[in-house]
């Protein structure tokens, strides 16, 4: 519950969102951390493991909102900016992490993650 509350608070402050997610050390936001976080997952208590699907959805929701904000503020000709690209890359990492977890998540978790990820792909 504490983790989810911190993530919800982070939505308000876009600068600190990545910091809060990183400090939790549960969900990776960069490619280099995926394997380490998958290994760490194995040592988590069952209570924390059961929260992972909700945390994944919350993180992807945050990234989705940040991407929309970043895209709207974009004035470049190419239609992409560094901030939007960074958020897009972080979403890819979250999706890879979710796919690598040795845990059977509820059936709709991957569907929800894919729906949140899709707008960031184009």
C-alpha positions as CSV (number, residue, x, y, z in Angstrom):
1,X,0.0,0.0,0.0
2,X,2.8,2.4,0.8
3,X,4.4,1.8,-2.6
4,X,1.2,2.4,-4.4
5,X,0.6,5.6,-2.5
6,X,4.1,6.9,-3.3
7,X,3.5,6.2,-7.0
8,X,0.2,8.0,-6.9
9,X,1.8,11.0,-5.3
10,X,4.5,10.9,-7.9
11,X,2.0,11.6,-10.7
12,X,1.6,15.1,-9.3
13,X,5.3,15.8,-9.7
14,X,6.6,14.7,-13.1
15,X,10.2,15.4,-12.2
16,X,10.2,13.0,-9.3
17,X,8.2,10.2,-10.8
18,X,11.2,8.3,-12.2
19,X,13.1,8.9,-8.9
20,X,10.3,7.4,-6.8
21,X,9.9,4.4,-9.1
22,X,13.7,3.9,-9.1
23,X,14.0,4.3,-5.3
24,X,11.4,1.6,-4.8
25,X,13.8,-0.8,-6.6
26,X,10.9,-3.0,-7.7
27,X,10.2,-2.0,-11.3
28,X,13.1,-1.3,-13.6
29,X,13.1,1.8,-15.8
30,X,16.3,1.1,-17.7
31,X,17.5,-1.9,-19.7
32,X,20.5,-2.6,-17.4
33,X,18.3,-3.2,-14.4
34,X,15.9,-5.8,-15.8
35,X,17.9,-8.9,-15.0
36,X,18.8,-7.7,-11.5
37,X,15.1,-6.9,-10.7
38,X,13.9,-10.2,-12.1
39,X,16.4,-12.0,-9.8
40,X,15.4,-9.8,-6.9
41,X,11.7,-10.7,-7.6
42,X,12.5,-14.3,-6.6
43,X,13.4,-13.2,-3.1
44,X,10.3,-11.0,-2.6
45,X,7.6,-12.2,-0.1
46,X,4.4,-13.6,-1.4
47,X,2.6,-10.4,-0.2
48,X,4.8,-8.2,-2.4
49,X,4.6,-10.6,-5.4
50,X,0.8,-10.4,-5.3
51,X,1.1,-6.5,-5.5
52,X,3.4,-6.6,-8.6
53,X,0.6,-6.7,-11.2
54,X,-1.0,-3.6,-9.6
55,X,2.4,-1.8,-9.3
56,X,3.2,-2.6,-13.0
57,X,-0.2,-1.2,-14.1
58,X,0.4,1.9,-11.9
59,X,3.8,2.5,-13.4
60,X,2.6,2.1,-16.9
61,X,-0.3,4.4,-16.2
62,X,2.1,7.0,-14.9
63,X,4.4,6.6,-18.0
64,X,1.4,6.8,-20.3
65,X,0.2,10.1,-18.7
66,X,3.8,11.5,-18.8
67,X,4.1,10.6,-22.4
68,X,0.8,12.4,-23.3
69,X,2.0,15.5,-21.4
70,X,5.4,15.3,-23.1
71,X,3.9,14.8,-26.5
72,X,1.5,17.7,-26.2
73,X,4.3,20.0,-25.2
74,X,6.4,18.9,-28.2
75,X,7.1,21.5,-30.8
76,X,9.6,19.8,-33.0
77,X,9.1,19.0,-36.6
78,X,9.8,15.3,-36.3
79,X,7.0,14.8,-33.8
80,X,9.3,13.4,-31.2
81,X,11.4,14.9,-28.4
82,X,13.9,13.5,-26.0
83,X,11.5,13.4,-23.1
84,X,8.9,11.5,-25.0
85,X,11.6,9.1,-26.3
86,X,12.9,8.5,-22.8
87,X,9.4,7.7,-21.5
88,X,8.8,5.4,-24.5
89,X,12.1,3.5,-23.7
90,X,11.1,3.2,-20.0
91,X,7.7,1.7,-21.1
92,X,9.6,-0.9,-23.2
93,X,11.7,-1.8,-20.2
94,X,8.6,-2.2,-18.0
95,X,6.9,-4.4,-20.7
96,X,10.1,-6.6,-21.0
97,X,10.3,-6.9,-17.2
98,X,6.6,-8.0,-17.0
99,X,7.2,-10.6,-19.6
100,X,10.3,-12.0,-17.8
101,X,8.7,-12.4,-14.4
102,X,8.6,-16.0,-13.2
103,X,5.1,-15.4,-11.8
104,X,1.7,-16.1,-13.1
105,X,-0.1,-12.8,-13.2
106,X,-3.9,-12.3,-13.5
107,X,-5.0,-12.7,-17.1
108,X,-6.0,-9.1,-17.6
109,X,-2.7,-7.7,-16.4
110,X,-0.8,-8.1,-19.7
111,X,-3.8,-6.9,-21.6
112,X,-4.0,-3.7,-19.5
113,X,-0.2,-3.2,-19.8
114,X,-0.5,-3.6,-23.6
115,X,-3.3,-1.1,-23.8
116,X,-1.3,1.5,-21.8
117,X,1.8,0.8,-23.8
118,X,0.1,1.0,-27.3
119,X,-0.2,4.8,-27.5
120,X,3.5,5.2,-26.8
121,X,4.5,3.0,-29.7
122,X,3.3,5.4,-32.5
